[in-house]
Structures are given as structure tokens and as C-alpha cells.
Amino acid sequence: MRTQLYLSRYGLVFIPILAAMLLAAINYDNNLVYIVLFLLISLMVVSVVYTYRNLARLEIRPGHMWPVYAGGTLRYTLVVINHAAYPVYGITFRRPDAPPDFRVICESVPPEGTQTVEFIEQVHTRGRFHIREMQVASIFPLGLFRSVHNVRLNWEYVVYPQLKGPRQWPSSEPDPRTQDDGHFRGGENFYGLRNYQQGESQRHVDWKAVARGRPMMVKEFGSGGMGRLWFDWRQLGDMDSESKLSQLAYWAVQADQMGVPFGLRLPHQEFPPLSGALHLQKCLTALATYSRRWP
């Protein structure tokens, strides 16, 4: 890491004190004042080296980020890697675009070790955002100097619409093109096998068939005859855009929690009825990044 070194606010106060002591020592020719003065200057010079090297051998990497909905709490982590053979202390992290009082402190990182730092922020607006850089700083050991490094992350995250809405689920639709009755998973009737789709639960995978060398197939159970379930933008014609997005997101999460395949229709975008975590993520991302210029 390329580190820059500045005088801290404590250092700005400390230097005039040293100057005053120097004047006093010269005027009164006091050896004791000279000794204390030179000791303090020596400590100041040594602190320059230790403050600089406290960040010199660090590496910062993005960690994990949890899904977040508008009005909720964004949680993410950074991994701090210390390549030095000595421990580092008192590292402060701050986003340049964050409020001045938002900062996270990592107390220490062991020699040639790692430490995970967790960040918690409130988010209020849906959409796609970036954490472009993180400012890493330290005033260890004496607080007289401040070493600073700006780490470029270019980390993207999506804030999903707020989960709320008063409407009940819409009625299901038959799909005459595929002759698929769109039965809901979780019933008592066995409907057969279908191909496993990446990202969905493996609870109903036919593992006996897999053990015999066959492709991964999923056993389907359901209540039958209910048709395909679509969550359609046009079904919410009397609501404003943000309320529609919140309602559709709420339905999508409900359906995923119940294991019900669902489809999503937006202006200029459509997701066919499926189930699983990957399908839910695609639908929520589409809702989060919906453009206001669409009707």
C-alpha cells in the first residue's frame, strides 16, 4: 500500500509546545529543559517511522456482503491482511462519501495474519450502488502523525425495494403453450421428475438416480391444477411506481419462502415462472434497478 503521512491535530499542537520549550531552554540556559526537549523530539522522530510502517505492509480485500432492502441495514466485510512480521494496531476505516462520523476501527491485526472488519450502514434508496474506495488511516503509536491510504475497491451492491404491500396474490394463469399446469411445490401429489436448475434447493433431488450415473433430477410434488403464477406490473395499475416495486418484491420473497414457482412481468422485461435462490435474485435485481423512465 502507498501510504501518505500527515501531522495530526495533536502533532500541530505538539510542535508549538516544543518551540516554546526550546525558547525557554535558550533564555534560561536550563540543561534539564534541554534534556526533556531532546527526548520529546526523539520520540516524535521515532513515531514517524512507526506510524508509517503501521500501514505499509497491509492489504485490503472485499469480503462478504449480505442482501439488503431499502430502509434496512447494509452489512459487508473487508479482509485485512498483514504481510509484516510485526502486529499492527489502531486502523481506522472510512468511506470518503460517508458521513464524517461514520468510521470503523480495527484494533489489531496479528503478524502475517488476517482480520475481518464488519461495516453496518443504513440504506434508504433502492438501486445499484458502488463502494469505489475506502480510506484506511492510523495514528499509532503516539497520535502525533496520521498515515493515510485510499484503497480502491470498485465493489458493486444492489439495494432491493422495500418489502411491503397490501395486495393479495393474483390468480394463477394456465400456460397452454407448454401444457404446464404450474402446480405448486409442497403438496402431497407426486408429479414426476424435471431437470435440476442451478441455484435451487437440493432437498427434492433424486439422489438414487444420481448415484446410478444419471443427471440431477428433481422430484416435484404439488397440489395440481393451479396454473402458472405471474406477478405482473399491470396488475397494480392504480399504484405509484415505488409502491408497485415494493409489492412485487414482497410477493416474490413470499413465494420463494413457500417454495412456489412464480414469474415476473415488468415493462420491457419478463422472467418465466421458476423457483430457487438464483431466480429470486434475478427478479429482485430487476425490481431494484427498474428505471423511472419506463411507464
C-alpha positions in Angstrom: 0.0 0.0 0.0 1.2 3.5 -0.8 0.9 5.5 2.4 0.9 9.2 2.9 1.9 10.8 6.2 0.4 14.0 7.7 0.7 15.8 11.0 -2.3 15.0 13.2 -4.2 17.7 15.1 -2.2 16.6 18.2 1.0 17.0 16.3 0.0 20.5 15.3 -0.3 21.3 19.0 2.8 19.4 20.0 5.2 21.4 17.7 4.4 24.8 19.2 5.0 23.3 22.6 8.4 22.1 21.5 9.2 25.5 20.2 8.2 27.2 23.4 10.4 24.7 25.4 13.3 25.5 23.1 12.9 29.2 23.7 12.7 28.6 27.4 15.8 26.4 27.4 17.8 29.1 25.4 16.7 32.0 27.6 17.3 30.3 30.9 20.1 28.1 29.8 18.5 25.2 31.6 20.0 21.8 30.9 17.0 19.9 32.3 14.7 21.6 29.8 17.2 20.7 27.0 17.1 17.1 28.1 13.3 16.9 28.1 13.1 18.8 24.8 15.6 16.5 23.0 13.8 13.4 24.5 10.4 14.6 23.1 11.9 15.4 19.7 13.4 11.9 19.6 10.0 10.4 20.4 8.5 12.5 17.7 11.0 11.3 15.1 10.6 7.7 16.1 6.8 8.0 15.9 7.1 9.0 12.3 8.7 5.6 11.5 6.2 3.6 13.5 3.2 5.4 12.2 4.3 5.0 8.6 5.1 1.3 8.8 1.8 0.6 10.6 0.0 0.6 7.2 3.0 -0.1 4.9 2.5 -3.9 4.7 -1.3 -4.1 4.8 -3.5 -5.5 2.0 -7.3 -4.8 2.0 -9.7 -7.2 0.1 -13.5 -7.2 -0.2 -15.2 -9.8 2.0 -18.8 -10.7 2.1 -21.9 -8.6 1.5 -25.4 -9.5 2.7 -28.6 -8.8 0.7 -30.4 -5.6 1.8 -33.7 -4.0 1.2 -34.5 -0.3 1.1 -35.0 1.1 4.6 -32.8 -1.7 6.1 -29.2 -2.2 7.2 -26.4 -2.9 4.8 -23.8 -5.3 6.2 -20.5 -6.1 4.5 -17.0 -7.0 5.5 -13.4 -6.3 4.4 -10.5 -8.6 5.0 -7.3 -7.0 6.3 -4.2 -9.0 5.6 -0.9 -8.1 7.4 2.1 -9.2 5.4 4.5 -7.8 8.0 6.3 -9.9 10.8 5.0 -7.5 13.4 1.5 -6.7 14.6 -0.3 -3.5 13.6 -2.7 -1.5 15.8 -5.4 1.1 15.7 -6.5 1.0 12.0 -9.5 3.2 11.1 -11.7 2.6 8.0 -13.9 5.3 6.4 -15.7 5.7 3.1 -14.9 9.2 1.6 -18.6 9.6 0.6 -19.9 8.6 4.0 -20.9 11.0 6.8 -17.9 12.3 8.8 -18.9 10.4 11.9 -19.0 7.0 10.1 -15.9 5.1 10.8 -14.9 1.6 11.8 -11.9 0.7 13.9 -9.8 -2.5 13.7 -7.9 -2.7 17.0 -5.2 -5.0 15.8 -4.0 -7.5 13.2 -1.5 -10.2 14.2 1.8 -10.7 12.4 1.3 -12.3 9.0 -2.3 -12.8 9.9 -5.8 -11.6 8.8 -8.6 -9.8 10.4 -12.2 -9.3 9.2 -13.8 -5.9 9.7 -17.6 -5.5 9.6 -19.4 -2.4 8.4 -23.0 -1.6 9.1 -24.8 1.2 7.3 -28.4 2.3 6.9 -29.7 2.4 3.3 -32.9 4.3 2.2 -33.0 4.1 -1.6 -33.2 1.1 -3.9 -30.9 0.7 -6.8 -27.4 -0.3 -7.8 -24.5 1.4 -6.0 -20.7 1.2 -5.7 -18.2 1.3 -2.9 -15.4 2.8 -5.0 -12.8 3.3 -2.3 -12.1 3.0 1.4 -9.8 5.3 3.3 -7.5 3.5 5.7 -5.8 5.6 8.4 -3.8 5.2 11.6 -2.3 7.5 14.3 -0.5 4.7 16.1 1.6 4.9 18.3 1.6 8.4 19.8 -1.1 10.2 17.7 1.3 12.9 16.5 1.2 11.8 12.9 -1.5 10.3 10.7 -0.8 7.8 8.0 -3.5 7.5 5.3 -4.1 5.3 2.3 -7.0 5.2 -0.1 -7.9 1.6 -1.2 -9.7 1.3 -4.5 -12.5 -1.4 -4.3 -15.0 -0.8 -7.1 -17.4 -3.0 -5.2 -20.9 -3.1 -6.6 -24.0 -3.9 -4.5 -27.8 -3.8 -5.1 -30.4 -2.4 -2.7 -33.7 -4.2 -3.3 -37.1 -2.5 -3.0 -38.7 -2.3 0.4 -40.8 -5.3 1.2 -44.3 -4.1 1.8 -47.7 -4.1 0.1 -51.4 -4.6 0.9 -52.4 -6.7 -2.1 -53.1 -10.4 -2.0 -51.5 -12.7 -4.6 -53.0 -12.6 -8.1 -54.8 -15.6 -9.6 -52.7 -18.1 -11.4 -52.8 -18.5 -15.2 -52.7 -21.7 -17.3 -49.9 -22.0 -19.9 -51.4 -23.6 -23.0 -48.1 -23.4 -24.9 -46.4 -25.9 -22.7 -49.4 -27.7 -21.3 -47.9 -27.0 -17.9 -50.5 -26.7 -15.1 -48.0 -24.9 -12.9 -48.7 -26.9 -9.8 -47.2 -25.5 -6.6 -44.4 -27.4 -4.9 -45.1 -28.6 -1.4 -48.3 -30.6 -1.9 -48.9 -34.3 -1.4 -49.2 -35.5 -5.0 -46.1 -36.7 -6.9 -45.9 -35.1 -10.4 -42.7 -36.7 -11.7 -39.2 -35.5 -12.4 -37.7 -32.5 -14.0 -34.2 -31.2 -14.7 -32.4 -29.6 -11.7 -31.8 -25.8 -12.2 -28.7 -24.1 -10.9 -29.3 -22.3 -7.6 -32.5 -24.0 -6.4 -32.8 -26.2 -3.3 -31.5 -29.7 -3.5 -34.0 -31.1 -1.0 -36.0 -33.0 -3.6 -33.1 -34.1 -5.8 -33.4 -37.8 -6.8 -30.1 -38.8 -5.3 -30.6 -42.5 -6.0 -30.7 -41.8 -9.7 -27.6 -39.6 -9.4 -25.7 -42.4 -7.7 -26.5 -44.6 -10.7 -24.9 -42.0 -13.0 -28.0 -40.2 -14.2 -28.3 -36.4 -14.5 -29.6 -34.5 -11.5 -33.4 -34.6 -11.5 -35.8 -33.0 -9.0 -38.9 -34.8 -7.7 -41.9 -32.5 -8.0 -44.8 -32.5 -5.5 -47.8 -30.2 -5.6 -51.4 -29.5 -5.3 -52.1 -29.6 -9.0 -54.3 -27.7 -11.4 -53.4 -24.2 -10.1 -51.8 -22.8 -13.3 -48.8 -20.6 -13.6 -48.3 -17.8 -11.0 -47.4 -14.5 -12.5 -46.6 -11.3 -10.7 -47.4 -8.6 -13.3 -46.7 -4.9 -13.2 -50.1 -4.3 -15.0 -52.0 -6.0 -12.1 -51.1 -3.0 -9.9 -52.2 -0.2 -12.3 -53.6 2.1 -9.6 -50.4 2.2 -7.5 -47.4 4.5 -8.0 -44.2 3.1 -9.3 -42.3 2.6 -6.0 -45.4 1.0 -4.4 -45.6 -1.4 -7.3 -42.0 -2.4 -6.9 -42.3 -2.9 -3.2 -45.5 -5.0 -3.7 -43.9 -7.2 -6.4 -40.7 -7.7 -4.3 -42.9 -8.7 -1.3 -44.8 -11.2 -3.4 -41.5 -12.6 -4.8 -40.0 -13.2 -1.4 -43.2 -14.7 -0.1 -43.4 -17.1 -3.0 -39.7 -18.1 -2.6 -40.2 -18.8 1.1 -43.2 -21.0 0.4 -41.4 -22.8 -2.5 -43.9 -21.7 -5.1 -42.6 -21.1 -8.7 -43.5 -17.7 -9.9 -42.9 -15.4 -12.9 -42.3 -11.7 -13.0 -43.5 -9.3 -15.7 -42.2 -5.8 -15.9 -42.3 -3.2 -18.7 -39.7 -4.4 -21.3 -38.6 -7.3 -19.1 -40.0 -10.7 -18.2 -38.9 -13.7 -16.1 -40.7 -17.0 -16.7 -42.0 -18.9 -13.7 -39.2 -20.7 -11.8 -38.1 -21.2 -8.2 -34.9 -21.1 -6.3 -32.4 -18.5 -4.9 -31.0 -17.6 -8.3 -34.4 -16.8 -9.8 -35.3 -14.7 -6.8 -32.1 -12.8 -7.0 -32.6 -12.0 -10.7 -36.2 -10.8 -10.1 -35.2 -8.6 -7.1 -32.3 -7.1 -9.0 -34.6 -6.2 -11.9 -37.0 -4.6 -9.5 -34.2 -2.7 -7.7 -32.8 -1.3 -11.0 -36.1 -0.5 -12.6 -35.8 2.8 -14.5 -38.3 5.6 -13.7 -38.5 6.4 -17.4 -40.5 3.3 -18.0 -44.3 3.6 -17.6 
